[in-house]
Amino acid sequence: MDIKELKGIGEKTSLLLNRLKIEECDDLIRYYPRNYDIYEPPVLIKDIDNKAVVSIDGTVIKSVDMNHIKNLTILTTVIRDKNGDTIKVNWFNMPYLKSTIKYSMQFIFRGRMKRVGNLTVLEQPEIFTLAKYEEKLNVMQPIYSLTKGISNHQMTKFVSEALKVTAIKDYLDENMRKKYDLCDLEDAIKTIHFPKNFEELKTARNRLAFDELFTFIYQLRKLKEKETEVPNRYIINNHEISGKVISNLQFELTNAQKRVLNDINRDMNGKVIMQRLIQGDVGSGKTIVAFLTMFDMAAAGLQSALMVPTEVLANQHYESILSLISENGLDYEVVLLTGSLSATAKRKIYERIENGIAKIIIGTHAVFQDKVIYDNLALVVIDEQHRFGVLQRAKLMEKGVTPHTIVMSATPIPRTLAIILYGDMDISVIDELPSNRLKIKNCVVTKNFRPNAYTFIEKQVKSGRQAYVICPMVEENDMLQAENVIDYAELLKENLDKSIAVEYLHGKMKADQKTEILARFERNEINVLVSTTVIEVGINVPNATVMMVENAERFSLASLHQLRGRVGRGDYQSYCIFVSGTENKDKLKRLEILNNSNDGFYIASEDLKLRGPGDFFGVRQSGEMQFEIADVFTDGEIIKVAGKAVDEFILSGHELIDKNMNDGIVIY
């Protein structure tokens, strides 16, 4: 059912929803909240502890003042809590409240905290009587990712309407649900939007995480059935070119890299096509192994395609492989294919791919679009986003193309889970970092350390090095007290020496802007790059020696470990500064894990132990699979259960509906 048939959605609103990839009611009900606003018990002013939104049981101790500044009406008063502490309260453009809020009246004030100079202010709070707030206590309101023109209130209403008219049929029978302790699918989808409490939310979330993992594993099983014993049409046993490149490298491959390269070479000389997963921590050197294999393919006159998750990374890989080709006097044509290219540029690249002139194709998911026709594609390398890998391999097989496949992952999944998730693939592990790498020095600090950090960054830049500063947001958000890249870049320009070039980067920029900024950073024209986690996956600038992460407590430890992997990639000593926006001891203890280990597997497992209700959705893990709800770190047990359930489901002769291969299998 088209969303335009829903009450309250006209042509203009439907176009806005289309920006969020919502076109049908089914899209709406599966557009899950990114978080929840929970009406928590009131807190004392002394216990606010840097919370973004708080409720305070307070008595008005000052008559409300009204001031006018240009087109803004500002109401101001002061409230006192039961402990005797006071806080200033502001409202904007709400003049009618002056007659409502009187001296000595008691209310629950719920609003956002903001620092104004040295003063903490409660801004734009809602006002409740004690009885009315009691009704809302612990109620969970969904918060959705939005686009300009759509409010959270509207989105909540649209989802509610869609749930009334959309039939949700469970593909699992009651016996299977009982066996695997799963709630009904319809109940899960309704509850994920409007949970009554945290326990209900957890039950619904686990069912939907199960569905995503079930679907993914089901796809793999079906793909494996098709791939079983597919003959190797591209036997490669000549490694002269890769050997030449290895001998000219400015570093020596680690024993682990050599071992994995031997695994690949053995596979490519075998009777059946290669399907290999290469796991390796950040900075372990997976990409050079892939490049060497692609050179051997090109030497045999065959094509290779490397697909990566972002255009920024695609551009960097493109430049890196061109440098290797130039340094070794090779003559292989490399093309870069991304979604942001003009239609004319794409057509020219399509032609060179189809006629076999282009031997190495680097790009995003654009490298596997229907318009791309390969002459003799013999190797596919998929970096990170494995979910795409399953779908694209299936599409290639439908075209009758059966290349060798390498999937590369920096995500530390335990081998037992990797076997379930990638049971159709052989697994190689690069468990060794290059010998010339110096151990990164880490520190966990609070915001009071910032002046010292800025001084340290200045010293590093003046010695010729560069720095990253990571913020959790692109721009200011009224509901969150967290740093944003746009304002933070200005803050650094004010606090650092004027000779230091500061620039910002974020995912909402156009692809050519991101590419241009990163290229300037690589050339050291930008000394300090303020960025969101868009730089998390694979970016390689050996001259960068400082990684400073603001509001580090808002990121998963696995994401912080990935970010840390952006430094320490050259010959210089590197440093990582994790700045906590809170002095909460539990959150600081969690960050200390990064101080004690550089082992991604250990960090991920410790992260699991310490996550609580406040980290329920958390910051999405980047790269790996990018499920809507499921998380390969937190859902190890669900992965195991989903694997068993898929086997039982297939043995029973059941099938899932494949709605659209580009979107994956959609469960009804």
C-alpha positions, 0 to 999 in steps of 0.5 A, spaced: 500 500 500 502 506 497 504 511 503 499 516 499 493 512 501 494 514 509 491 519 512 495 525 513 500 524 507 499 528 501 504 529 495 508 533 498 509 529 504 510 523 501 516 526 497 519 528 503 518 521 506 521 518 499 528 521 501 528 516 507 526 511 502 519 510 505 514 509 499 510 503 502 506 502 508 511 496 509 517 501 509 514 505 514 512 500 519 520 497 518 522 504 519 524 503 526 526 508 532 533 510 532 532 511 540 526 513 545 525 518 549 523 516 556 520 520 562 525 518 568 524 520 575 525 527 577 533 528 579 536 533 584 540 539 580 546 537 584 545 530 580 544 532 573 551 530 571 551 532 564 545 529 562 542 532 555 534 532 558 532 532 565 526 532 569 526 537 576 521 537 581 522 545 582 518 550 586 518 557 582 522 562 587 522 568 582 517 572 578 517 570 571 521 576 567 519 577 559 524 580 555 524 582 547 530 581 543 529 582 535 523 577 534 525 573 540 520 573 546 524 570 552 521 568 559 526 567 565 525 565 572 528 561 577 526 554 580 529 551 587 529 543 588 527 539 594 535 540 596 535 547 596 539 548 590 537 553 584 537 553 577 535 558 571 529 556 566 528 560 559 523 559 554 523 562 547 516 565 544 512 562 549 509 569 552 502 565 554 506 562 560 507 568 564 500 568 566 501 560 568 507 560 572 506 564 578 511 565 584 511 559 589 508 554 584 510 547 584 511 543 577 515 538 574 520 541 569 522 537 563 527 540 558 534 540 556 540 543 559 545 548 556 551 551 558 551 559 557 558 561 559 559 559 566 552 558 568 547 551 567 540 553 564 534 549 563 531 551 556 524 550 553 522 545 559 515 542 558 511 543 565 507 538 568 503 537 575 506 532 579 499 527 578 500 528 570 508 527 570 506 520 574 502 518 568 508 519 563 513 516 568 517 511 564 513 511 558 517 510 552 516 515 546 519 513 539 525 518 536 526 517 529 531 519 524 528 525 520 528 529 514 527 537 514 520 538 513 518 532 517 517 532 525 518 526 530 510 527 532 508 527 524 513 520 523 510 517 530 503 518 527 504 516 520 507 509 523 501 508 527 496 509 521 501 504 517 500 499 523 493 499 523 492 497 515 498 493 514 497 485 515 503 482 518 504 475 517 509 471 521 513 466 517 515 462 523 509 457 526 508 457 533 512 451 534 518 454 532 517 460 536 516 457 542 522 452 541 526 459 540 523 463 545 521 468 540 515 473 540 510 473 534 512 478 528 506 482 528 507 484 536 514 485 535 514 490 530 508 494 533 512 494 540 519 496 537 515 502 535 511 503 542 514 499 547 510 500 554 517 498 558 524 496 557 522 488 558 517 489 552 522 493 548 528 487 549 523 482 547 521 485 540 528 487 539 531 480 539 525 478 535 527 483 529 534 482 530 533 474 529 529 476 523 535 480 520 540 474 522 535 469 520 534 472 513 542 473 512 544 466 514 538 463 509 541 467 503 548 464 505 545 457 505 541 458 498 547 461 495 552 456 498 547 451 494 548 454 488 556 455 489 557 448 491 563 445 486 562 451 481 568 449 477 574 454 477 574 457 470 580 462 472 586 458 474 591 462 476 598 459 477 603 465 475 605 470 480 611 473 477 607 480 477 605 480 484 612 477 486 615 483 483 611 488 486 612 485 493 620 485 492 619 493 490 615 494 497 618 499 502 616 494 507 616 487 508 610 483 508 608 480 515 608 472 516 601 472 517 600 476 510 604 471 506 600 465 509 594 468 507 597 470 500 599 463 500 591 461 501 589 465 496 594 463 491 592 455 492 585 457 492 586 460 485 589 454 482 584 449 485 578 446 481 573 450 484 572 457 485 575 461 491 570 463 496 575 466 502 573 471 508 580 475 510 579 477 517 584 482 520 584 487 525 585 495 523 592 496 520 594 489 519 594 490 511 589 486 508 588 491 502 595 490 499 594 482 499 587 484 495 591 488 490 597 483 489 591 478 487 588 483 483 595 484 479 596 477 478 589 477 475 590 483 470 597 479 468 593 473 466 588 478 462 582 478 467 578 483 470 578 484 478 573 488 481 574 491 488 567 494 492 568 498 498 563 502 503 564 509 501 566 513 495 572 516 500 575 510 501 574 508 493 578 514 491 583 512 496 584 505 494 584 508 487 590 512 488 594 507 492 593 502 486 595 507 481 601 509 485 603 501 485 602 500 478 606 507 476 612 505 481 612 498 478 612 500 471 606 496 470 601 497 464 594 495 467 588 500 466 584 502 473 577 505 473 574 508 479 566 507 478 562 511 484 555 513 484 556 520 484 559 520 477 556 524 471 552 519 466 557 521 461 563 519 465 559 512 467 558 510 460 565 511 458 567 507 464 562 502 462 564 501 455 572 500 457 569 495 462 565 491 457 570 491 452 576 488 457 580 494 456 579 496 464 582 490 468 582 493 475 575 496 477 575 500 484 568 503 486 562 502 491 556 498 490 556 502 483 561 496 480 555 491 480 549 495 478 545 492 472 548 497 467 555 494 468 557 488 463 564 485 465 568 482 459 571 477 463 570 478 471 575 473 475 575 476 482 571 480 486 574 483 492 568 486 497 571 490 503 567 490 509 559 491 508 558 483 507 551 484 506 552 487 500 557 481 498 551 476 499 546 480 494 551 481 489 554 474 488 547 472 487 546 477 482 553 475 478 551 468 478 544 469 475 548 473 470 552 466 469 558 470 472 562 465 477 568 469 479 573 468 485 571 472 491 574 475 497 571 478 503 575 482 507 573 484 514 576 488 520 570 486 525 573 482 530 567 476 530 569 470 534 571 464 529 565 460 531 560 466 529 564 467 523 563 460 521 555 461 522 555 467 518 560 466 513 559 458 512 560 458 505 567 461 505 574 459 507 576 463 513 583 466 513 586 471 519 591 476 519 593 476 526 599 480 526 601 487 525 607 490 521 613 490 525 615 497 524 608 499 527 609 503 534 604 501 539 599 507 539 599 511 546 592 512 549 589 516 554 582 517 557 580 524 559 575 529 561 573 535 558 578 539 563 584 536 559 582 539 552 587 545 553 592 540 554 590 536 548 590 542 544 597 544 546 599 537 544 596 537 537 599 544 536 606 541 537 605 535 533 603 539 527 609 544 528 613 537 528 610 536 521 605 531 523 597 531 522 591 530 527 584 527 527 578 530 531 572 526 531 565 528 533 559 524 534 554 529 530 554 533 524 551 540 527 548 542 533 542 538 536 537 541 541 536 534 544 543 532 545 549 535 549 555 532 544 560 536 540 558 537 532 564 538 527 561 544 524 562 548 531 568 544 533 572 546 527 571 553 529 572 552 536 579 549 534 581 555 529 580 560 535 584 555 540 590 553 535 595 557 532 593 561 526 598 558 522 594 551 523 589 549 517 583 546 520 577 543 516 571 539 517 568 533 513 562 529 514 557 524 511 552 529 508 557 532 504 557 531 496 562 526 494 566 530 490 567 535 496 569 529 501 574 527 496 577 534 495 578 535 503 581 528 504 586 529 498 588 536 501 589 532 508 593 527 505 597 532 502 598 535 508 594 542 506 590 540 512 593 539 518 587 538 523 581 534 520 575 535 524 570 529 522 564 524 524 566 517 523 566 517 516 573 516 516 572 510 520 573 505 515 580 504 511 582 511 511 590 511 510 594 517 512 601 515 515 603 522 517 597 523 521 599 521 529 593 524 533 586 521 534 582 525 539 575 523 540 570 527 543 564 525 547 567 518 546 562 515 551 557 515 545 561 510 541 561 503 542 568 500 544 569 497 537 568 503 533 573 507 537 578 501 536 576 502 528 577 510 529 584 509 533 586 504 527 586 511 523 593 513 526 599 509 527 600 507 520 606 510 519 613 510 522 612 515 527 609 515 534 602 516 534 597 517 540 589 517 541 586 521 546 579 519 548 575 525 551 569 523 555 563 528 556 561 525 562 565 524 569 560 518 570 565 512 573 562 507 569 563 510 563 570 512 564 571 505 566 568 502 560 573 507 556 579 505 560 578 498 556 581 501 550 587 504 554 589 496 556 588 493 550 589 494 542 586 487 541 580 488 537 577 481 539 578 482 546 575 490 546 569 487 542 568 482 548 569 486 554 564 491 550 559 486 550 559 485 558 559 492 560 553 494 555 547 496 559 539 499 557 542 506 556 547 502 550 541 498 547 541 501 540 548 505 541 552 508 535 551 503 529 557 499 528 560 501 521 562 497 515 560 490 518 553 488 515 549 494 517 543 491 519 537 495 522 537 492 528 542 486 529 549 487 531 554 482 530 557 484 537 551 484 541 547 478 538 552 472 538 547 468 542 542 470 537 546 468 531 547 461 533 540 460 534 538 463 527 543 458 524 539 452 527 533 455 525 535 456 518 537 449 518 530 447 521 526 451 516 530 449 510 529 442 512 522 443 513 521 445 505 519 452 507 522 458 503 522 465 504 519 470 499 525 474 495 521 480 493 527 484 490 534 482 490 537 489 491 533 490 497 535 482 500 529 477 502 524 481 505 520 477 510 512 477 510 
